[in-house]
Amino acid sequence: MIYEMRSYRAMPGRLPDLLKRFDTITLKLFEKHGIKQAGFWTTEVGESNHNLIYLVAYESMAEREKKWAAFSTDPEWISKRGETEKNGPLVMTFSNQFLKPTSFSAVK
């Protein structure tokens, strides 16, 4: 199992809109494409309270590439993303990392 950690820094004032998009649109499309979420977090205390961080789990990088390609080109995603950004982008910056659990990790 590999985990992709994705981190978004929302545009000022747009984190609530980004959270709503995940809650009402993105997660349904993740499910449609077999993308399994492992958790979502916002910053309670720290450098920035404009961040959304989440993990998605895959059996392999090949599975990730196949599922992410299907999701990112899905016409419904493209349309609904455009609707949510009609007043400007929701995300200022984005980063991702691929994580492999250690042999002693509680999460495998």
Order of alpha helices (4+ residues) and beta strands (2+ residues): beta-alpha-alpha-beta-beta-alpha-alpha-beta
